[in-house]
Amino acid sequence: MHENYYSNHSYIHAMKHLGKLRADNTFLIEGMYGDNPKLMGRLRTDGRVTLYLEYYMGKTEAVSHKTRRHYARSLRRNEPLNIYIYNQPANRPERSHNRRMLDIARGMRLDRDRRIASTGLRIPLHHDTDMLRWMDDYYKAYTKSDHRHILRACRIFREFLGMTPLLPHFAGALPASQLSPAIVGAFTDYLCRRFRGEGPHTLYARFKKIMRAAVDAGVLRVSPCDGIAIKTDAGVLRKEVLSDDEIARLTATRCPGDNGEVRRAFLFCLYAGLRWCDVTALTYNNVDFSNRLLRFEQAKTRGRSTASAVVIPLTPTLTALIGQPAGASRDQPVFALPSRRAAQSMLLRWTAAAGIDKHITWHCARHSFALRLLNHGANIKTVASLLGHSTIRHTEKYTRAVDSLKLAAVHSLPPLRGL
């Protein structure tokens, strides 16, 4: 494979053309028969290629799970280089980056090859990465909006490891070589036992995301989550919702000493359907008092959806909850809210004082808003628009929980005669 071929085609295209792309999206970049190590590449989900060195460590006898026959299995070990190249360089800087990184990686491969040849070592020194420490470092460098779920998945997994009988000598560290599908399978069982609703699926989705990142970084050869899933019906609404009567009781209940801004903001979400991340970022610049409109862009889908902008008509209830800015500046937030944890703690005290025996979180206000609209006759496209959904596919789960629609559908059947 020559550089001029790489300049006109992607690496993955070249490997597929030659039949050298492995099932785990890895391929040989440099190294002939007998070279140890070889320079390898692994395709990342973002379109880049991570470079690593692959050492051959001899063979061992293994048994096929399907045929039960003995065979000789090659032993290999990887060394991540923390270097990436572009799979399909689109401009001169990216092509220049690829040349420089490949030169560095080739130099590292030749250096390791000379060291092994001079010392007579067949198996290089290798550090078996502590997965728990790597997961902590991954979270610290993580900048996306679901970082809170990533942190929680790391904490729950660490908690699980201290309890599982699969690791009787667990002492706060987990070498990457010990992270097996059996441990992941036991972890999914633990999530389903401990959490309810969407909790197991949400936590496991983030855990799988961390494992994919570990594969991309060369820490794991393959993801131990492959073939293991927590199946859930995405069309079922699992969070609690508040009825009209419960909202009236909540409005009439006051808890002495609690934050009035939290109360005002939660009631606002019940009548506007905003998420926590959106209501905290709301300023008076988003409020058009003259046209009675609220305009904002959803933090969750900003830059990733054509329906991220939302426009909500302001009712007298919403206008009263918004109030007027304290000064001349319209940059000030509409609601001066505390941390999410403090707001959730007050919300639980408030619902308990109102005699509501449900586990109400901030996001329940959004679900309650959608269900109340449907129960009061709004069509599903209008509800999808008010929630900022790009299609009604995300809104259809609410129709399965709407009692009035079910009641109307059942009563639409013609009655039996002659009974």
C-alpha positions in Angstrom: 0.0 0.0 0.0 1.5 3.3 -1.1 1.1 6.9 0.1 -0.3 8.1 -3.2 -3.1 5.6 -2.9 -3.9 6.8 0.6 -3.9 10.4 -0.7 -6.9 9.6 -3.0 -8.8 7.0 -0.9 -9.7 6.5 2.7 -7.8 3.9 4.7 -10.9 1.9 5.3 -11.8 1.9 1.6 -8.2 0.7 0.9 -8.4 -2.1 3.4 -11.8 -3.3 2.3 -10.5 -3.2 -1.3 -7.7 -5.6 -0.3 -9.8 -7.7 2.0 -7.6 -6.9 5.0 -10.1 -5.1 7.2 -10.8 -7.2 10.3 -14.3 -7.7 11.8 -13.5 -5.4 14.7 -12.6 -2.5 12.2 -8.8 -2.9 12.7 -6.3 -3.2 9.9 -2.5 -3.4 9.3 -0.8 -0.1 8.4 2.9 -1.2 8.5 4.8 -4.4 9.3 5.8 -7.5 7.4 5.8 -11.2 8.4 8.1 -11.6 11.4 8.0 -7.9 12.4 7.2 -7.4 16.1 5.4 -5.2 16.8 3.2 -4.2 13.8 1.6 -0.8 13.4 -2.2 -1.1 13.3 -5.2 1.2 12.9 -8.7 1.0 14.4 -11.6 3.0 12.9 -13.3 5.2 15.5 -17.0 6.1 15.5 -16.1 9.7 14.6 -14.4 8.7 11.4 -10.8 9.0 12.7 -8.3 6.1 13.0 -6.6 5.4 16.3 -3.0 4.0 15.9 -1.6 1.3 18.1 1.1 -1.3 18.2 0.2 -5.0 18.1 2.8 -7.5 19.6 2.8 -11.1 18.7 3.3 -13.2 21.9 3.3 -16.8 20.6 0.5 -19.3 20.5 -1.5 -21.2 23.1 -3.9 -24.1 23.0 -7.6 -23.3 23.0 -10.9 -25.1 22.7 -13.6 -24.1 20.3 -16.9 -23.3 22.0 -18.9 -24.6 19.0 -17.0 -27.7 17.9 -15.1 -28.5 21.1 -12.0 -29.0 19.1 -8.5 -28.0 20.2 -6.7 -25.4 18.1 -3.6 -23.1 18.3 -4.6 -19.6 19.1 -2.3 -16.7 18.5 -1.6 -14.4 21.5 -1.4 -10.7 20.8 -1.2 -7.7 23.0 -1.8 -4.0 22.1 0.0 -0.8 23.1 -2.0 2.3 22.5 0.0 5.2 21.1 -2.6 8.0 21.8 -2.2 9.1 18.2 -5.0 9.4 15.6 -5.1 10.1 11.8 -8.0 11.1 9.6 -9.6 8.1 7.8 -10.6 10.4 4.9 -8.5 13.6 4.9 -10.5 16.4 3.4 -7.9 19.1 3.1 -4.2 19.9 3.1 -3.9 20.4 6.9 -5.5 17.0 7.5 -3.2 15.3 5.0 -0.2 17.0 6.6 -1.4 15.8 10.0 -1.6 12.2 8.7 1.9 12.3 7.4 3.4 13.7 10.6 1.5 11.2 12.8 2.4 8.3 10.7 6.0 9.2 10.8 5.9 9.4 14.6 4.1 6.1 14.9 6.5 4.4 12.5 9.4 5.7 14.5 7.9 4.3 17.7 7.3 0.9 16.0 10.9 0.7 14.8 12.2 1.7 18.2 10.2 -1.0 19.9 11.4 -3.5 17.3 15.0 -2.7 17.9 14.6 -2.9 21.7 13.0 -6.4 21.4 15.7 -7.6 19.0 18.6 -6.3 21.1 17.3 -7.7 24.4 16.0 -11.0 23.0 12.6 -10.4 24.5 9.7 -12.0 22.6 7.0 -10.5 24.9 7.3 -6.7 25.6 6.7 -5.1 28.9 3.0 -4.2 29.0 0.9 -2.3 31.5 -2.6 -3.9 31.9 -4.7 -0.7 32.2 -6.8 -0.3 35.3 -10.2 0.2 33.8 -11.6 2.0 36.8 -8.9 4.6 36.7 -9.3 4.9 32.9 -13.0 5.4 33.3 -12.4 8.2 35.8 -10.0 9.9 33.4 -12.5 9.5 30.6 -15.2 11.2 32.7 -12.9 14.1 33.6 -12.2 14.8 30.0 -15.8 14.3 28.9 -17.5 17.5 27.8 -20.9 16.5 26.3 -24.2 17.3 27.9 -24.8 13.8 29.3 -21.7 14.0 31.6 -23.9 13.5 34.7 -25.1 10.1 33.4 -21.5 9.1 32.5 -20.4 9.8 36.0 -23.3 7.9 37.5 -22.6 4.9 35.3 -19.0 4.9 36.5 -20.0 5.1 40.2 -22.7 2.3 39.9 -20.2 0.0 38.0 -17.6 0.5 40.8 -20.3 -0.2 43.4 -21.3 -3.4 41.5 -17.7 -4.7 41.4 -17.5 -4.5 45.2 -20.5 -6.8 45.5 -20.2 -9.3 42.6 -19.0 -12.9 43.4 -17.2 -13.0 40.1 -14.4 -10.9 41.6 -13.9 -12.3 45.1 -10.6 -10.5 45.5 -11.6 -7.1 44.2 -9.5 -4.4 45.8 -10.5 -1.3 44.0 -8.8 -2.0 40.7 -9.9 -3.9 37.6 -7.3 -4.8 34.9 -8.6 -4.5 31.4 -7.9 -8.2 30.8 -10.3 -9.2 33.5 -13.3 -7.2 32.2 -15.2 -10.0 30.6 -18.7 -10.4 29.0 -19.6 -12.4 32.1 -19.0 -9.4 34.3 -21.0 -7.2 32.0 -23.9 -9.6 32.0 -23.9 -9.7 35.8 -23.8 -5.9 35.7 -26.9 -5.7 33.6 -28.7 -8.0 35.9 -27.7 -5.8 38.8 -29.0 -2.7 37.1 -32.4 -4.3 36.4 -32.7 -5.4 40.0 -31.7 -2.1 41.5 -33.4 0.4 39.3 -36.8 0.8 37.7 -38.3 2.6 34.7 -35.7 3.9 32.2 -32.8 3.8 34.8 -31.2 0.4 33.8 -31.4 1.2 30.0 -30.0 4.7 30.5 -27.1 3.7 32.7 -26.1 0.7 30.5 -26.2 2.9 27.4 -23.6 5.2 29.0 -21.6 2.2 30.2 -21.5 0.9 26.6 -20.5 4.3 25.4 -17.5 4.2 27.8 -16.5 0.7 26.6 -16.6 1.9 22.9 -14.3 4.8 23.8 -12.0 2.3 25.5 -11.9 0.2 22.3 -11.2 3.4 20.3 -8.4 4.3 22.6 -6.8 0.9 22.3 -7.4 0.0 26.0 -9.7 -2.9 25.0 -9.4 -5.0 21.9 -13.2 -5.6 21.7 -16.1 -4.3 23.8 -17.2 -6.7 26.5 -20.7 -5.3 25.9 -21.0 -6.8 22.4 -24.1 -9.1 22.2 -25.4 -8.0 25.7 -28.4 -5.7 25.8 -31.1 -4.4 28.2 -34.2 -4.5 26.1 -36.9 -2.0 26.8 -40.1 -0.9 25.1 -39.2 2.6 24.0 -42.8 3.4 23.4 -43.9 3.1 27.0 -43.9 6.2 29.3 -42.3 5.0 32.6 -41.9 8.2 34.6 -44.7 9.4 36.9 -47.0 12.2 35.7 -49.2 14.6 37.6 -52.9 14.9 37.0 -54.9 18.2 37.0 -56.1 17.5 40.5 -52.6 16.8 41.8 -51.3 20.0 40.2 -54.1 21.9 41.9 -53.1 20.4 45.2 -49.4 21.2 44.5 -50.2 24.8 43.7 -52.2 25.2 46.9 -49.4 23.7 49.1 -46.6 25.8 50.5 -43.5 24.5 52.4 -42.1 27.1 54.9 -38.5 27.9 54.1 -38.4 26.4 50.6 -37.1 28.3 47.6 -39.9 30.1 45.9 -37.9 30.2 42.6 -38.0 26.4 42.4 -41.8 26.4 43.0 -42.3 29.1 40.3 -40.0 27.3 37.8 -41.6 23.9 38.3 -45.1 25.2 37.8 -43.9 27.0 34.7 -42.5 23.7 33.3 -45.9 22.0 34.0 -47.5 24.6 31.7 -44.7 24.9 29.1 -43.0 21.5 29.0 -39.4 22.7 29.4 -36.5 20.5 30.5 -34.3 21.4 33.5 -31.4 22.4 31.2 -33.7 24.8 29.3 -35.5 26.4 32.2 -32.2 27.2 33.9 -30.9 28.9 30.8 -34.0 30.9 30.1 -33.5 34.7 30.1 -35.9 37.6 29.5 -34.3 37.8 26.0 -36.3 34.7 25.2 -39.6 36.4 26.2 -41.5 38.4 23.6 -44.1 40.2 25.8 -45.6 42.2 22.9 -46.5 39.1 20.8 -47.0 36.9 23.9 -44.4 34.3 22.7 -41.6 32.4 24.3 -38.7 31.5 22.0 -35.7 29.4 22.9 -33.3 26.8 21.5 -33.2 23.4 23.2 -29.9 22.6 24.8 -30.3 18.9 24.2 -30.7 19.2 20.4 -28.9 22.4 19.6 -26.7 22.0 16.5 -28.0 18.4 16.0 -31.6 18.8 15.0 -33.6 21.0 12.6 -36.3 21.3 15.3 -34.2 22.6 18.1 -35.9 26.0 18.1 -39.2 26.1 20.1 -41.9 28.7 20.1 -44.5 28.6 22.8 -47.5 31.0 23.1 -47.6 32.7 26.4 -50.9 32.2 28.3 -51.8 34.5 31.2 -50.6 31.7 33.6 -47.2 31.6 32.0 -46.9 35.4 31.8 -47.7 35.6 35.5 -45.1 33.0 36.4 -42.4 34.7 34.3 -43.0 38.1 35.8 -41.0 41.2 34.9 -37.2 41.7 34.9 -35.9 43.3 38.1 -33.8 45.8 36.2 -33.3 47.2 32.7 -31.2 44.3 31.5 -33.0 41.5 29.7 -29.9 39.2 30.0 -30.9 38.2 33.6 -32.3 34.7 34.1 -36.1 34.3 34.5 -35.6 31.9 37.4 -32.7 32.1 39.9 -32.5 28.4 40.6 -30.1 26.6 42.9 -28.3 23.4 41.9 -30.2 20.5 40.4 -29.8 18.4 43.5 -31.1 21.1 45.8 -34.0 21.8 43.5 -34.9 18.1 43.3 -34.7 17.8 47.1 -37.2 20.7 47.5 -39.5 19.2 44.9 -39.7 15.9 46.9 -40.5 17.8 50.1 -43.1 19.8 48.2 -44.9 16.8 46.6 -44.9 14.9 50.0 -46.4 17.9 51.8 -49.2 18.0 49.1 -50.0 14.3 49.8 -48.8 13.1 46.4 -47.5 9.5 46.7 -45.4 9.6 43.5 -41.6 9.9 42.8 -41.7 13.2 41.0 -38.6 14.5 39.3 -38.1 17.6 37.2 -38.6 15.8 33.9 -42.0 14.6 35.1 -43.3 18.2 34.5 -42.5 17.8 30.8 -44.3 14.5 30.6 -47.3 15.8 32.5 -47.5 18.8 30.1 -47.6 16.5 27.1 -50.2 14.2 28.6 -52.5 17.0 29.8 -52.4 18.5 26.3 -53.5 15.2 24.7 -56.2 14.6 27.4 -57.6 18.1 26.7 -57.9 17.4 22.9 -54.7 18.7 21.4 -53.5 16.7 18.3 -50.2 14.9 18.4 -48.5 17.1 15.8 -49.2 20.2 17.9 -47.9 18.5 21.0 -44.7 17.4 19.1 -44.1 21.0 18.0 -44.5 22.4 21.5 -42.1 19.8 22.9 -39.6 20.5 20.2 -39.7 16.9 18.8 -38.4 16.6 15.2 -41.0 13.9 14.4 -44.1 12.5 16.1 -42.2 9.2 16.7 -40.9 10.7 19.9 -44.4 11.9 20.9 -46.3 8.7 20.2 -45.4 7.2 23.6 -47.7 9.7 25.3 -50.7 8.5 23.3 -50.3 5.0 24.9 -50.8 6.6 28.3 -53.7 9.0 27.6 -56.8 7.7 29.3 -59.2 10.0 27.4 -58.0 8.8 24.0 -58.3 5.1 25.1 -61.8 5.8 26.4 -62.9 7.5 23.2 -61.4 4.7 21.1 -63.2 2.0 23.0 -66.6 3.9 23.0 -66.2 4.4 19.2 -67.0 0.7 18.7 -70.7 0.1 17.8 -72.8 -1.6 20.6 -74.0 -5.1 20.3 -77.7 -5.5 19.6 -80.1 -8.0 21.2 -78.3 -8.5 24.5 
